[in-house]
Amino acid sequence: MYSLPFQVMKKAHLHGLRRLHRRSCLATAYVIKEQILETIEVRHANERVYQTALEDWKTATSIPETHPAWSQFHANALQDTLRKANARRKKYSTT
């Protein structure tokens, strides 16, 4: 059997290890908590930016005629359509 001082030292050592283990668990939990909070903040910030961009896009595409370059877009679309129609007409007229 161990002597009394050894048992007391062993018990104190185990108590110290438990306290150290508890502290390291708390430190780890604190670090993880901070990382999770940072990740949540970044996600919320990204969501706000996305929602703002989505609203801007919806506004810009709801009435395209109000866009400053609308006449150019419209002219290009008409020109492309005419080219395709003429190409089809030429294709069928030569066969």
N, CA, C and O atoms as CSV, one atom per row, in Angstrom:
chain,resi,resn,atom,element,x,y,z
A,1,MET,N,N,0.845,-1.167,0.000
A,1,MET,CA,C,0.000,0.000,0.000
A,1,MET,C,C,0.894,1.235,0.000
A,1,MET,O,O,1.988,1.239,0.564
A,2,TYR,N,N,0.399,2.268,-0.643
A,2,TYR,CA,C,1.167,3.505,-0.716
A,2,TYR,C,C,1.080,4.259,0.595
A,2,TYR,O,O,0.130,4.127,1.367
A,3,SER,N,N,2.087,5.034,0.805
A,3,SER,CA,C,2.071,5.844,2.020
A,3,SER,C,C,1.103,7.003,1.849
A,3,SER,O,O,0.755,7.365,0.725
A,4,LEU,N,N,0.680,7.567,2.926
A,4,LEU,CA,C,-0.291,8.645,2.909
A,4,LEU,C,C,0.184,9.840,2.076
A,4,LEU,O,O,-0.600,10.351,1.277
A,5,PRO,N,N,1.422,10.308,2.222
A,5,PRO,CA,C,1.847,11.447,1.410
A,5,PRO,C,C,1.779,11.136,-0.084
A,5,PRO,O,O,1.426,12.008,-0.878
A,6,PHE,N,N,2.110,9.914,-0.476
A,6,PHE,CA,C,2.052,9.550,-1.888
A,6,PHE,C,C,0.609,9.584,-2.397
A,6,PHE,O,O,0.345,10.069,-3.498
A,7,GLN,N,N,-0.316,9.070,-1.597
A,7,GLN,CA,C,-1.720,9.084,-1.999
A,7,GLN,C,C,-2.242,10.516,-2.118
A,7,GLN,O,O,-3.006,10.836,-3.029
A,8,VAL,N,N,-1.831,11.349,-1.209
A,8,VAL,CA,C,-2.240,12.753,-1.260
A,8,VAL,C,C,-1.665,13.416,-2.508
A,8,VAL,O,O,-2.362,14.155,-3.202
A,9,MET,N,N,-0.379,13.146,-2.791
A,9,MET,CA,C,0.257,13.704,-3.986
A,9,MET,C,C,-0.420,13.186,-5.249
A,9,MET,O,O,-0.648,13.940,-6.195
A,10,LYS,N,N,-0.743,11.883,-5.256
A,10,LYS,CA,C,-1.389,11.295,-6.417
A,10,LYS,C,C,-2.762,11.940,-6.632
A,10,LYS,O,O,-3.128,12.274,-7.759
A,11,LYS,N,N,-3.505,12.110,-5.557
A,11,LYS,CA,C,-4.820,12.718,-5.642
A,11,LYS,C,C,-4.702,14.175,-6.123
A,11,LYS,O,O,-5.489,14.612,-6.963
A,12,ALA,N,N,-3.750,14.903,-5.609
A,12,ALA,CA,C,-3.529,16.297,-6.015
A,12,ALA,C,C,-3.124,16.349,-7.484
A,12,ALA,O,O,-3.566,17.225,-8.228
A,13,HIS,N,N,-2.279,15.404,-7.897
A,13,HIS,CA,C,-1.846,15.350,-9.290
A,13,HIS,C,C,-3.041,15.081,-10.208
A,13,HIS,O,O,-3.187,15.736,-11.240
A,14,LEU,N,N,-3.892,14.124,-9.841
A,14,LEU,CA,C,-5.074,13.824,-10.638
A,14,LEU,C,C,-6.021,15.016,-10.679
A,14,LEU,O,O,-6.596,15.328,-11.721
A,15,HIS,N,N,-6.176,15.674,-9.546
A,15,HIS,CA,C,-7.032,16.856,-9.499
A,15,HIS,C,C,-6.472,17.941,-10.432
A,15,HIS,O,O,-7.221,18.600,-11.154
A,16,GLY,N,N,-5.160,18.112,-10.402
A,16,GLY,CA,C,-4.522,19.097,-11.281
A,16,GLY,C,C,-4.700,18.734,-12.748
A,16,GLY,O,O,-4.946,19.606,-13.582
A,17,LEU,N,N,-4.577,17.442,-13.066
A,17,LEU,CA,C,-4.781,16.999,-14.447
A,17,LEU,C,C,-6.215,17.228,-14.894
A,17,LEU,O,O,-6.468,17.651,-16.022
A,18,ARG,N,N,-7.148,16.943,-13.995
A,18,ARG,CA,C,-8.558,17.183,-14.331
A,18,ARG,C,C,-8.811,18.662,-14.594
A,18,ARG,O,O,-9.509,19.033,-15.538
A,19,ARG,N,N,-8.225,19.500,-13.735
A,19,ARG,CA,C,-8.400,20.939,-13.898
A,19,ARG,C,C,-7.737,21.401,-15.205
A,19,ARG,O,O,-8.290,22.230,-15.928
A,20,LEU,N,N,-6.562,20.863,-15.494
A,20,LEU,CA,C,-5.865,21.203,-16.731
A,20,LEU,C,C,-6.681,20.740,-17.937
A,20,LEU,O,O,-6.812,21.461,-18.926
A,21,HIS,N,N,-7.228,19.526,-17.841
A,21,HIS,CA,C,-8.054,18.998,-18.928
A,21,HIS,C,C,-9.285,19.876,-19.126
A,21,HIS,O,O,-9.665,20.178,-20.258
A,22,ARG,N,N,-9.907,20.281,-18.020
A,22,ARG,CA,C,-11.084,21.143,-18.088
A,22,ARG,C,C,-10.725,22.477,-18.733
A,22,ARG,O,O,-11.478,22.996,-19.556
A,23,ARG,N,N,-9.573,23.030,-18.359
A,23,ARG,CA,C,-9.140,24.310,-18.942
A,23,ARG,C,C,-8.857,24.168,-20.429
A,23,ARG,O,O,-9.231,25.037,-21.217
A,24,SER,N,N,-8.198,23.080,-20.822
A,24,SER,CA,C,-7.900,22.908,-22.245
A,24,SER,C,C,-9.186,22.693,-23.033
A,24,SER,O,O,-9.298,23.155,-24.169
A,25,CYS,N,N,-10.167,21.990,-22.439
A,25,CYS,CA,C,-11.459,21.819,-23.108
A,25,CYS,C,C,-12.155,23.166,-23.260
A,25,CYS,O,O,-12.728,23.464,-24.308
A,26,LEU,N,N,-12.100,23.975,-22.208
A,26,LEU,CA,C,-12.726,25.287,-22.277
A,26,LEU,C,C,-12.038,26.172,-23.314
A,26,LEU,O,O,-12.701,26.909,-24.045
A,27,ALA,N,N,-10.720,26.099,-23.374
A,27,ALA,CA,C,-9.976,26.898,-24.351
A,27,ALA,C,C,-10.332,26.454,-25.768
A,27,ALA,O,O,-10.547,27.282,-26.653
A,28,THR,N,N,-10.391,25.156,-25.969
A,28,THR,CA,C,-10.755,24.631,-27.287
A,28,THR,C,C,-12.176,25.047,-27.648
A,28,THR,O,O,-12.438,25.468,-28.775
A,29,ALA,N,N,-13.090,24.930,-26.693
A,29,ALA,CA,C,-14.478,25.326,-26.939
A,29,ALA,C,C,-14.565,26.811,-27.273
A,29,ALA,O,O,-15.341,27.205,-28.144
A,30,TYR,N,N,-13.783,27.631,-26.595
A,30,TYR,CA,C,-13.791,29.067,-26.863
A,30,TYR,C,C,-13.303,29.357,-28.278
A,30,TYR,O,O,-13.894,30.171,-28.987
A,31,VAL,N,N,-12.225,28.694,-28.687
A,31,VAL,CA,C,-11.683,28.895,-30.044
A,31,VAL,C,C,-12.716,28.470,-31.085
A,31,VAL,O,O,-12.948,29.181,-32.062
A,32,ILE,N,N,-13.328,27.317,-30.872
A,32,ILE,CA,C,-14.333,26.830,-31.821
A,32,ILE,C,C,-15.527,27.783,-31.875
A,32,ILE,O,O,-16.056,28.063,-32.951
A,33,LYS,N,N,-15.946,28.280,-30.712
A,33,LYS,CA,C,-17.062,29.228,-30.662
A,33,LYS,C,C,-16.736,30.485,-31.462
A,33,LYS,O,O,-17.575,30.980,-32.214
A,34,GLU,N,N,-15.538,30.993,-31.304
A,34,GLU,CA,C,-15.138,32.197,-32.033
A,34,GLU,C,C,-15.110,31.942,-33.542
A,34,GLU,O,O,-15.523,32.796,-34.325
A,35,GLN,N,N,-14.626,30.777,-33.942
A,35,GLN,CA,C,-14.597,30.438,-35.366
A,35,GLN,C,C,-16.010,30.320,-35.927
A,35,GLN,O,O,-16.281,30.780,-37.036
A,36,ILE,N,N,-16.907,29.705,-35.165
A,36,ILE,CA,C,-18.292,29.561,-35.618
A,36,ILE,C,C,-18.947,30.936,-35.737
A,36,ILE,O,O,-19.635,31.212,-36.720
A,37,LEU,N,N,-18.739,31.790,-34.750
A,37,LEU,CA,C,-19.327,33.133,-34.805
A,37,LEU,C,C,-18.803,33.924,-35.995
A,37,LEU,O,O,-19.564,34.632,-36.656
A,38,GLU,N,N,-17.520,33.809,-36.268
A,38,GLU,CA,C,-16.933,34.509,-37.417
A,38,GLU,C,C,-17.532,33.988,-38.721
A,38,GLU,O,O,-17.852,34.765,-39.621
A,39,THR,N,N,-17.681,32.673,-38.815
A,39,THR,CA,C,-18.271,32.076,-40.012
A,39,THR,C,C,-19.704,32.541,-40.207
A,39,THR,O,O,-20.115,32.830,-41.331
A,40,ILE,N,N,-20.469,32.615,-39.126
A,40,ILE,CA,C,-21.860,33.078,-39.214
A,40,ILE,C,C,-21.908,34.533,-39.663
A,40,ILE,O,O,-22.745,34.900,-40.488
A,41,GLU,N,N,-21.023,35.358,-39.129
A,41,GLU,CA,C,-20.982,36.766,-39.532
A,41,GLU,C,C,-20.676,36.902,-41.015
A,41,GLU,O,O,-21.309,37.697,-41.710
A,42,VAL,N,N,-19.704,36.129,-41.505
A,42,VAL,CA,C,-19.337,36.181,-42.923
A,42,VAL,C,C,-20.510,35.723,-43.788
A,42,VAL,O,O,-20.795,36.328,-44.821
A,43,ARG,N,N,-21.186,34.658,-43.368
A,43,ARG,CA,C,-22.336,34.168,-44.134
A,43,ARG,C,C,-23.440,35.209,-44.201
A,43,ARG,O,O,-24.040,35.408,-45.257
A,44,HIS,N,N,-23.715,35.874,-43.087
A,44,HIS,CA,C,-24.748,36.911,-43.088
A,44,HIS,C,C,-24.344,38.087,-43.975
A,44,HIS,O,O,-25.175,38.632,-44.702
A,45,ALA,N,N,-23.093,38.471,-43.918
A,45,ALA,CA,C,-22.621,39.568,-44.771
A,45,ALA,C,C,-22.747,39.183,-46.246
A,45,ALA,O,O,-23.186,39.991,-47.065
A,46,ASN,N,N,-22.364,37.954,-46.582
A,46,ASN,CA,C,-22.490,37.487,-47.963
A,46,ASN,C,C,-23.950,37.442,-48.402
A,46,ASN,O,O,-24.275,37.790,-49.537
A,47,GLU,N,N,-24.814,37.017,-47.511
A,47,GLU,CA,C,-26.251,36.964,-47.841
A,47,GLU,C,C,-26.795,38.367,-48.095
A,47,GLU,O,O,-27.582,38.569,-49.020
A,48,ARG,N,N,-26.380,39.340,-47.278
A,48,ARG,CA,C,-26.829,40.721,-47.490
A,48,ARG,C,C,-26.348,41.254,-48.839
A,48,ARG,O,O,-27.111,41.895,-49.561
A,49,VAL,N,N,-25.092,40.994,-49.178
A,49,VAL,CA,C,-24.551,41.446,-50.467
A,49,VAL,C,C,-25.310,40.779,-51.609
A,49,VAL,O,O,-25.654,41.432,-52.594
A,50,TYR,N,N,-25.573,39.476,-51.479
A,50,TYR,CA,C,-26.302,38.755,-52.519
A,50,TYR,C,C,-27.707,39.316,-52.695
A,50,TYR,O,O,-28.146,39.542,-53.823
A,51,GLN,N,N,-28.422,39.545,-51.583
A,51,GLN,CA,C,-29.779,40.060,-51.671
A,51,GLN,C,C,-29.805,41.454,-52.301
A,51,GLN,O,O,-30.706,41.773,-53.076
A,52,THR,N,N,-28.816,42.277,-51.965
A,52,THR,CA,C,-28.722,43.617,-52.567
A,52,THR,C,C,-28.489,43.510,-54.067
A,52,THR,O,O,-29.135,44.203,-54.852
A,53,ALA,N,N,-27.561,42.637,-54.464
A,53,ALA,CA,C,-27.279,42.449,-55.893
A,53,ALA,C,C,-28.492,41.884,-56.620
A,53,ALA,O,O,-28.777,42.276,-57.752
A,54,LEU,N,N,-29.205,40.970,-55.979
A,54,LEU,CA,C,-30.400,40.397,-56.594
A,54,LEU,C,C,-31.471,41.456,-56.803
A,54,LEU,O,O,-32.108,41.500,-57.855
A,55,GLU,N,N,-31.669,42.303,-55.810
A,55,GLU,CA,C,-32.648,43.386,-55.959
A,55,GLU,C,C,-32.235,44.357,-57.072
A,55,GLU,O,O,-33.073,44.802,-57.856
A,56,ASP,N,N,-30.939,44.680,-57.134
A,56,ASP,CA,C,-30.454,45.555,-58.208
A,56,ASP,C,C,-30.696,44.919,-59.569
A,56,ASP,O,O,-31.104,45.600,-60.510
A,57,TRP,N,N,-30.448,43.624,-59.679
A,57,TRP,CA,C,-30.650,42.921,-60.943
A,57,TRP,C,C,-32.132,42.896,-61.325
A,57,TRP,O,O,-32.491,43.126,-62.479
A,58,LYS,N,N,-32.986,42.613,-60.335
A,58,LYS,CA,C,-34.432,42.601,-60.607
A,58,LYS,C,C,-34.902,43.976,-61.071
A,58,LYS,O,O,-35.708,44.080,-61.996
A,59,THR,N,N,-34.408,45.013,-60.438
A,59,THR,CA,C,-34.790,46.373,-60.829
A,59,THR,C,C,-34.304,46.682,-62.246
A,59,THR,O,O,-35.040,47.254,-63.049
A,60,ALA,N,N,-33.070,46.305,-62.543
A,60,ALA,CA,C,-32.495,46.599,-63.861
A,60,ALA,C,C,-33.182,45.821,-64.972
A,60,ALA,O,O,-33.311,46.317,-66.092
A,61,THR,N,N,-33.627,44.599,-64.669
A,61,THR,CA,C,-34.232,43.773,-65.719
A,61,THR,C,C,-35.754,43.869,-65.766
A,61,THR,O,O,-36.373,43.323,-66.679
A,62,SER,N,N,-36.356,44.542,-64.817
A,62,SER,CA,C,-37.821,44.640,-64.826
A,62,SER,C,C,-38.308,45.527,-65.968
A,62,SER,O,O,-39.327,45.228,-66.592
A,63,ILE,N,N,-37.602,46.596,-66.243
A,63,ILE,CA,C,-37.948,47.503,-67.344
A,63,ILE,C,C,-36.658,47.765,-68.132
A,63,ILE,O,O,-35.995,48.777,-67.903
A,64,PRO,N,N,-36.295,46.868,-69.053
A,64,PRO,CA,C,-35.014,47.021,-69.752
A,64,PRO,C,C,-34.955,48.270,-70.635
A,64,PRO,O,O,-33.870,48.767,-70.936
A,65,GLU,N,N,-36.107,48.772,-71.045
A,65,GLU,CA,C,-36.118,49.949,-71.921
A,65,GLU,C,C,-35.549,51.191,-71.250
A,65,GLU,O,O,-35.199,52.153,-71.933
A,66,THR,N,N,-35.450,51.184,-69.918
A,66,THR,CA,C,-34.923,52.351,-69.218
A,66,THR,C,C,-33.399,52.340,-69.130
A,66,THR,O,O,-32.794,53.318,-68.689
A,67,HIS,N,N,-32.777,51.235,-69.550
A,67,HIS,CA,C,-31.314,51.150,-69.503
A,67,HIS,C,C,-30.728,52.128,-70.512
A,67,HIS,O,O,-31.253,52.251,-71.618
A,68,PRO,N,N,-29.642,52.832,-70.153
A,68,PRO,CA,C,-29.061,53.833,-71.057
A,68,PRO,C,C,-28.628,53.263,-72.411
A,68,PRO,O,O,-28.662,53.978,-73.412
A,69,ALA,N,N,-28.230,52.013,-72.459
A,69,ALA,CA,C,-27.764,51.421,-73.716
A,69,ALA,C,C,-28.847,50.575,-74.391
A,69,ALA,O,O,-28.545,49.752,-75.256
A,70,TRP,N,N,-30.107,50.779,-73.996
A,70,TRP,CA,C,-31.184,49.953,-74.537
A,70,TRP,C,C,-31.277,50.038,-76.053
A,70,TRP,O,O,-31.448,49.013,-76.714
A,71,SER,N,N,-31.170,51.223,-76.614
A,71,SER,CA,C,-31.314,51.351,-78.074
A,71,SER,C,C,-30.243,50.554,-78.808
A,71,SER,O,O,-30.506,49.977,-79.863
A,72,GLN,N,N,-29.043,50.521,-78.250
A,72,GLN,CA,C,-27.977,49.731,-78.886
A,72,GLN,C,C,-28.266,48.235,-78.778
A,72,GLN,O,O,-28.079,47.493,-79.742
A,73,PHE,N,N,-28.722,47.793,-77.604
A,73,PHE,CA,C,-29.085,46.379,-77.434
A,73,PHE,C,C,-30.177,45.990,-78.416
A,73,PHE,O,O,-30.113,44.942,-79.059
A,74,HIS,N,N,-31.186,46.856,-78.520
A,74,HIS,CA,C,-32.316,46.592,-79.401
A,74,HIS,C,C,-31.864,46.540,-80.857
A,74,HIS,O,O,-32.286,45.660,-81.608
A,75,ALA,N,N,-31.016,47.471,-81.253
A,75,ALA,CA,C,-30.508,47.492,-82.634
A,75,ALA,C,C,-29.703,46.230,-82.928
A,75,ALA,O,O,-29.841,45.652,-84.007
A,76,ASN,N,N,-28.880,45.800,-82.006
A,76,ASN,CA,C,-28.104,44.578,-82.220
A,76,ASN,C,C,-29.013,43.359,-82.349
A,76,ASN,O,O,-28.778,42.496,-83.195
A,77,ALA,N,N,-30.045,43.284,-81.518
A,77,ALA,CA,C,-30.978,42.155,-81.586
A,77,ALA,C,C,-31.711,42.145,-82.917
A,77,ALA,O,O,-31.870,41.086,-83.524
A,78,LEU,N,N,-32.161,43.308,-83.381
A,78,LEU,CA,C,-32.834,43.386,-84.680
A,78,LEU,C,C,-31.902,42.989,-85.821
A,78,LEU,O,O,-32.303,42.276,-86.741
A,79,GLN,N,N,-30.669,43.452,-85.755
A,79,GLN,CA,C,-29.693,43.126,-86.800
A,79,GLN,C,C,-29.423,41.618,-86.832
A,79,GLN,O,O,-29.365,41.027,-87.910
A,80,ASP,N,N,-29.260,40.998,-85.675
A,80,ASP,CA,C,-29.043,39.551,-85.616
A,80,ASP,C,C,-30.236,38.792,-86.196
A,80,ASP,O,O,-30.057,37.824,-86.934
A,81,THR,N,N,-31.438,39.222,-85.868
A,81,THR,CA,C,-32.643,38.560,-86.372
A,81,THR,C,C,-32.741,38.687,-87.889
A,81,THR,O,O,-33.082,37.725,-88.577
A,82,LEU,N,N,-32.443,39.873,-88.406
A,82,LEU,CA,C,-32.473,40.063,-89.860
A,82,LEU,C,C,-31.423,39.201,-90.564
A,82,LEU,O,O,-31.700,38.625,-91.617
A,83,ARG,N,N,-30.230,39.112,-89.992
A,83,ARG,CA,C,-29.185,38.267,-90.595
A,83,ARG,C,C,-29.611,36.808,-90.643
A,83,ARG,O,O,-29.428,36.134,-91.657
A,84,LYS,N,N,-30.183,36.319,-89.538
A,84,LYS,CA,C,-30.633,34.925,-89.498
A,84,LYS,C,C,-31.747,34.682,-90.513
A,84,LYS,O,O,-31.758,33.658,-91.196
A,85,ALA,N,N,-32.689,35.632,-90.609
A,85,ALA,CA,C,-33.794,35.477,-91.564
A,85,ALA,C,C,-33.266,35.490,-92.993
A,85,ALA,O,O,-33.706,34.692,-93.820
A,86,ASN,N,N,-32.342,36.372,-93.289
A,86,ASN,CA,C,-31.767,36.434,-94.639
A,86,ASN,C,C,-30.965,35.177,-94.952
A,86,ASN,O,O,-30.999,34.679,-96.078
A,87,ALA,N,N,-30.248,34.665,-93.962
A,87,ALA,CA,C,-29.468,33.443,-94.185
A,87,ALA,C,C,-30.395,32.270,-94.476
A,87,ALA,O,O,-30.096,31.455,-95.349
A,88,ARG,N,N,-31.501,32.172,-93.770
A,88,ARG,CA,C,-32.471,31.091,-94.026
A,88,ARG,C,C,-33.087,31.248,-95.419
A,88,ARG,O,O,-33.267,30.273,-96.149
A,89,ARG,N,N,-33.401,32.483,-95.763
A,89,ARG,CA,C,-34.014,32.740,-97.071
A,89,ARG,C,C,-33.064,32.345,-98.201
A,89,ARG,O,O,-33.479,31.731,-99.184
A,90,LYS,N,N,-31.788,32.701,-98.053
A,90,LYS,CA,C,-30.795,32.340,-99.059
A,90,LYS,C,C,-30.615,30.837,-99.147
A,90,LYS,O,O,-30.448,30.281,-100.233
A,91,LYS,N,N,-30.651,30.180,-97.985
A,91,LYS,CA,C,-30.460,28.732,-97.934
A,91,LYS,C,C,-31.585,28.036,-98.701
A,91,LYS,O,O,-31.328,27.119,-99.482
A,92,TYR,N,N,-32.820,28.462,-98.483
A,92,TYR,CA,C,-33.953,27.801,-99.111
A,92,TYR,C,C,-34.151,28.231,-100.566
A,92,TYR,O,O,-34.736,27.481,-101.347
A,93,SER,N,N,-33.686,29.395,-100.941
A,93,SER,CA,C,-33.871,29.863,-102.319
A,93,SER,C,C,-32.850,29.220,-103.269
A,93,SER,O,O,-33.103,29.121,-104.469
A,94,THR,N,N,-31.705,28.785,-102.743
A,94,THR,CA,C,-30.683,28.159,-103.609
A,94,THR,C,C,-30.914,26.676,-103.782
A,94,THR,O,O,-30.310,26.073,-104.670
A,95,THR,N,N,-31.751,26.065,-102.985
A,95,THR,CA,C,-31.964,24.605,-103.116
A,95,THR,C,C,-33.094,24.257,-104.016
A,95,THR,O,O,-33.383,23.077,-104.216
